[in-house]
Each structure stands twice: as structure tokens, then as C-alpha cells.
């Protein structure tokens, strides 16, 4: 399997990114995957994506993709490949409507940075089946706009009882922490977790990321 991770930051630059790059490369060594990471937008093209099975996005800000790059990314997924979005992959490309449809929504805020309880809605999915019915985690909790659970498959959600809901910013108080869906013939999966640097050295979290990649690649059902 060939994996490309794009980590371009034109907004807030997350400190976890170097840890995530090392973790994915180590995972690649263990699984027999080819993992490349880059911060250069120029590395994304129809030609480069033709050699890739899964694109991992951990980008921030409005990225100056060319029209050709945008089309290449959409065609990549529609044509049957996989896209994994990590944490800030929803805090990007606000000026590109098709991207919001592709990833499932955009970052709205992070009202809670604390230990929370997460409820696993799909305990059989490769990305979440090792997490049990619920788990506790310290993370920066994203909320989302232009997101609707009717348009995706929710994998896990915030247990609202574990936070001060008065700080929330969705009228429906539906705070998903991960989801997945088909896009054309391809697969898109997003996890809102991953902000703390230390998470990228925690075995269960790395198993979660591995499950996201395997599902996106179509190697795990």
C-alpha cells in the first residue's frame, strides 16, 4: 500500500504533526506500507496521486490548490481510492465547497480541551472496534458546521454528559468525533482526535489510526 500524508499549515500549525509523521512512517515499516509525508502542496498532482492508495490529510487554512489539483484530489477519491482526514483536516479549504462535501463538514470551534468520554456508535468498524463501547481521552474537542449525520456514518460521538454543554455551539448538541462515507467509488474517513502530541505514542490510538487507513484502503471491512 502506498500512503501520502499532506501536512501543509497555512493557519494554526499543530505541534502533533512531526509526531504523526514519525508514527505513520513507523506504522508503514511494521505493516509493509510505503509512507511518504510532505508539507509541500506541489507534491499533490494527478501524476503523484496515481501512485497513491490512501491520502492522509492533516492540513490547516485555505490552501492555494490550483483547479487542476482540486480536480485531481476529487477524481482520486471518486475513482476508488481512500482519504483519511485527521483532526484539523476539517479546519481547511473553507473556500472550496466540494471539499466540505468530500470531508463531511468544517471546523466550527473547540469549546472543550479536557478529558471527555467518547461513545463508540459502531463497535464493529476497523477504526473503532478496539475502542470498546466508550473510552475517555484528553483532547481538543472540535465541533462542526455544515455537518449532518444523515450524510455520513457516525463512528463515535462525544458523551455530552462529560462536558459543560453550555459551551457548545450546535443547536442539536450532536457532536460527532469520527465518521466515514463513500464518495463516488472511494472511501472517506475522518477522526477528530489527535491534537495532543503524546497521543501519537499511545498504542490504542495508533490502532485507531491504522484502522482508519485500512478501511480507507479497502483492506479491512
C-alpha positions as CSV (number, residue, x, y, z in Angstrom):
1,X,0.0,0.0,0.0
2,X,1.2,3.5,-0.8
3,X,0.3,6.3,1.5
4,X,0.8,10.0,1.1
5,X,0.3,12.4,4.1
6,X,-0.1,16.1,3.4
7,X,0.6,18.3,6.4
8,X,0.5,21.9,5.0
9,X,-0.3,24.5,7.6
10,X,-1.4,28.0,6.4
11,X,-3.4,28.6,9.6
12,X,-2.6,27.3,13.0
13,X,0.3,24.8,12.9
14,X,-0.3,21.8,15.2
15,X,2.6,20.6,17.2
16,X,1.5,17.0,16.8
17,X,2.4,16.9,13.1
18,X,6.0,15.8,13.5
19,X,4.9,13.0,15.9
20,X,2.2,11.9,13.5
21,X,4.7,11.8,10.6
22,X,7.1,9.6,12.6
23,X,4.2,7.4,13.8
24,X,2.8,6.8,10.3
25,X,6.3,6.0,8.9
26,X,6.9,3.5,11.8
27,X,3.4,2.0,11.1
28,X,4.4,1.7,7.5
29,X,7.6,-0.2,8.4
30,X,5.6,-2.6,10.6
31,X,2.8,-3.1,8.0
32,X,4.9,-3.2,4.9
33,X,3.4,0.1,3.6
34,X,5.2,2.8,1.7
35,X,4.5,6.1,3.6
36,X,5.6,9.5,2.4
37,X,4.9,12.7,4.2
38,X,5.1,16.3,2.9
39,X,4.3,19.9,3.7
40,X,4.6,20.9,0.0
41,X,1.3,21.4,-1.9
42,X,3.2,21.0,-5.1
43,X,3.6,17.3,-4.3
44,X,-0.1,16.8,-4.9
45,X,-1.0,16.2,-8.5
46,X,-2.8,13.8,-10.7
47,X,0.5,12.2,-11.5
48,X,1.6,11.8,-7.9
49,X,-1.8,10.6,-6.8
50,X,-1.8,7.9,-9.5
51,X,0.8,6.1,-7.4
52,X,-1.1,6.5,-4.1
53,X,-3.7,4.3,-2.5
54,X,-4.6,6.4,0.6
55,X,-4.2,10.2,1.0
56,X,-3.9,11.3,4.6
57,X,-4.8,15.0,5.2
58,X,-3.7,17.0,8.3
59,X,-3.9,20.4,6.8
60,X,-4.9,23.8,8.1
61,X,-6.1,27.0,6.5
62,X,-7.2,27.9,3.0
63,X,-4.7,26.2,0.8
64,X,-3.9,27.7,-2.7
65,X,-4.7,24.5,-4.6
66,X,-4.9,25.0,-8.4
67,X,-8.0,24.0,-10.2
68,X,-6.1,21.0,-11.6
69,X,-5.0,19.9,-8.1
70,X,-8.6,20.2,-6.8
71,X,-9.9,18.1,-9.6
72,X,-7.1,15.6,-9.1
73,X,-8.0,15.1,-5.5
74,X,-11.7,14.7,-6.2
75,X,-11.0,12.3,-9.0
76,X,-8.6,10.4,-6.8
77,X,-11.3,9.6,-4.3
78,X,-14.2,9.3,-6.8
79,X,-12.1,6.8,-8.8
80,X,-11.9,4.4,-5.9
81,X,-9.1,5.5,-3.6
82,X,-9.1,6.4,0.1
83,X,-9.0,9.6,2.0
84,X,-8.2,9.8,5.8
85,X,-8.8,13.2,7.5
86,X,-7.1,13.7,10.9
87,X,-8.2,16.4,13.4
88,X,-7.5,19.6,11.5
89,X,-8.5,18.2,8.1
90,X,-11.8,19.9,8.8
91,X,-10.1,23.2,9.6
92,X,-9.0,23.8,6.0
93,X,-10.2,24.6,2.4
94,X,-13.2,26.7,3.6
95,X,-13.2,28.4,0.2
96,X,-13.7,25.1,-1.6
97,X,-17.3,23.9,-1.3
98,X,-16.6,20.5,-2.8
99,X,-14.0,19.8,-0.1
100,X,-16.6,20.4,2.6
101,X,-18.9,17.8,0.9
102,X,-15.9,15.4,0.5
103,X,-14.7,15.5,4.1
104,X,-18.2,15.9,5.6
105,X,-18.1,19.3,7.2
106,X,-15.9,22.1,8.6
107,X,-14.5,23.0,11.9
108,X,-16.8,25.4,13.9
109,X,-14.9,25.7,17.2
110,X,-13.2,23.8,20.0
111,X,-15.1,24.7,23.1
112,X,-13.6,21.9,25.2
113,X,-10.0,21.0,25.7
114,X,-10.2,18.5,28.6
115,X,-10.7,14.8,29.4
116,X,-14.0,13.7,27.9
117,X,-15.9,10.5,27.4
118,X,-16.5,9.3,23.8
119,X,-19.3,6.9,22.9
120,X,-18.5,4.4,20.1
121,X,-21.5,4.2,17.9
122,X,-20.0,1.5,15.6
123,X,-18.1,-1.1,17.6
124,X,-17.5,-3.3,14.6
125,X,-15.7,-0.8,12.3
126,X,-12.0,-1.4,11.8
127,X,-11.3,2.1,13.1
128,X,-13.2,1.7,16.3
129,X,-13.7,-1.9,17.1
130,X,-10.7,-1.9,19.5
131,X,-12.1,1.0,21.5
132,X,-14.9,-0.7,23.3
133,X,-18.3,0.8,23.8
134,X,-16.8,4.0,25.2
135,X,-13.5,5.5,26.2
136,X,-12.0,8.5,27.9
137,X,-9.5,10.8,26.3
138,X,-7.9,14.2,26.8
139,X,-8.1,16.1,23.6
140,X,-9.1,19.4,21.9
141,X,-12.7,18.7,21.0
142,X,-13.8,20.0,17.7
143,X,-17.3,20.9,16.8
144,X,-18.5,21.2,13.2
145,X,-20.6,23.2,10.8
146,X,-22.2,22.1,7.5
147,X,-22.2,18.6,9.0
148,X,-25.2,16.3,9.2
149,X,-25.2,12.8,10.5
150,X,-27.7,11.9,7.8
151,X,-25.0,12.4,5.2
152,X,-22.3,10.2,6.7
153,X,-21.9,7.2,9.0
154,X,-21.0,8.3,12.6
155,X,-18.4,6.1,14.2
156,X,-18.1,7.9,17.6
157,X,-19.6,10.9,19.3
158,X,-19.0,13.0,22.4
159,X,-20.8,11.9,25.5
160,X,-22.5,15.2,26.3
161,X,-22.7,14.3,30.0
162,X,-18.9,14.6,30.2
163,X,-18.7,18.3,29.2
164,X,-20.4,21.6,30.1
165,X,-22.9,21.8,27.2
166,X,-23.4,25.5,27.8
167,X,-20.1,26.0,26.0
168,X,-21.4,24.0,22.9
169,X,-22.3,25.6,19.6
170,X,-24.7,23.3,17.8
171,X,-28.4,23.6,18.4
172,X,-28.8,19.8,18.1
173,X,-25.9,19.1,20.6
174,X,-24.8,16.4,18.2
175,X,-21.0,16.3,18.5
176,X,-19.6,13.5,16.3
177,X,-15.9,12.6,16.9
178,X,-15.5,10.5,13.8
179,X,-17.3,9.4,10.7
180,X,-17.0,7.7,7.3
181,X,-18.8,7.5,4.0
182,X,-18.4,6.6,0.3
183,X,-17.5,9.3,-2.2
184,X,-18.0,8.0,-5.7
185,X,-16.2,4.7,-5.7
186,X,-13.9,5.8,-3.0
187,X,-13.9,6.0,0.8
188,X,-13.6,8.9,3.2
189,X,-13.0,8.6,6.9
190,X,-12.4,11.4,9.4
191,X,-11.2,11.3,13.1
192,X,-11.5,14.5,15.1
193,X,-8.9,13.1,17.6
194,X,-5.2,13.7,17.6
195,X,-4.4,17.2,18.9
196,X,-2.1,16.2,21.8
197,X,1.5,15.3,20.8
198,X,1.6,12.4,23.2
199,X,-1.4,10.6,21.7
200,X,0.8,9.7,18.7
201,X,2.8,7.4,21.0
202,X,-0.2,5.6,22.6
203,X,-0.9,2.1,21.2
204,X,-4.7,2.1,21.2
205,X,-4.7,5.5,19.4
206,X,-2.3,4.2,16.8
207,X,-4.5,1.2,16.3
208,X,-7.4,3.6,15.7
209,X,-5.4,5.4,13.0
210,X,-4.3,2.1,11.5
211,X,-7.9,1.1,11.3
212,X,-8.9,4.3,9.6
213,X,-6.2,3.8,6.9
214,X,-7.0,0.1,6.4
215,X,-10.7,0.9,5.9
216,X,-10.0,3.8,3.5
217,X,-7.7,1.4,1.5
218,X,-10.5,-1.2,1.4
219,X,-8.2,-3.8,3.0
220,X,-10.4,-4.1,6.2
221,X,-14.2,-4.2,6.1
